[in-house]
Amino acid sequence: MVQILPAREITLHELTEKFGLELVEDEQFFREWQDELPEITEQEKHRLDRVKASYSNLLQEPPLLENTVKMVVLSPLLDLAGFYLPPFRIRSEKSIEISQEDEGFTIKGQIDVLAVCQQFWVVVIESKQAAFSLEVGRSQLLSYMLANPHPQRPTYGLILNGSNFRFLKLVKGERCQYAVSRIFDLFNPGNDLYQVLCVLKRLAQLTVST
């Protein structure tokens, strides 16, 4: 009998055992969140300053749930990054399923937000409520990234909880290797949403140019 594992309950240990997943700490493996980032305009910065102010205001009345985080923080980022316009499309609550027949198990789940371009995955996004640590969703996001139907290309992911953001990169091969960016924190001095938007725009550029 095939064992069904919900993606939200999978652990990093299980992904390591079943898919040979390994964390790469060589900073050259994941340069896309650092190199050749596009500039953003003063108008975009102003919009992101409003997002930060709105989120800060909402934090005064907890709990701040996942749907609110997506509406207040994630949606403006996707808009400014151009993911609501051609050639991109947004899919929400996309069902995925990955299996290891030899191991007799299947992982099932639903991606919060998936940006695609001509069927190619641009970025997989997992959103959590404000009270959750990003680490709560790391294995869940990685299980979704493993389901990319185009394994010849790297898969990029973003996990956020409203105030913290972290990008991931997954490369499938003999072993499935992944790396993480630094954590961008909305309450660092300045506004880290500027950098988050730059990275999203860069991932969009990479997809269109390949």
Secondary structure, DSSP 8 states (H G I E B T S, - for coil): --EEEEGGG--HHHHHHHH--EE---TTS--TTTSS-----HHHHHHHHHHHHHHHHHTTSS---HHHHIIIIIHHHHHHTTTTSTTEEEEEEEEEEEEETTTTEEEEEEEEEEEEETTEEEEEEEE--TTS-GGGGHHHHHHHHHT-S-TTS-EEEEEE-SSEEEEEEEE-SSS-EEEE---EETTSSS-THHHHHHHHHHHHHHHHH-
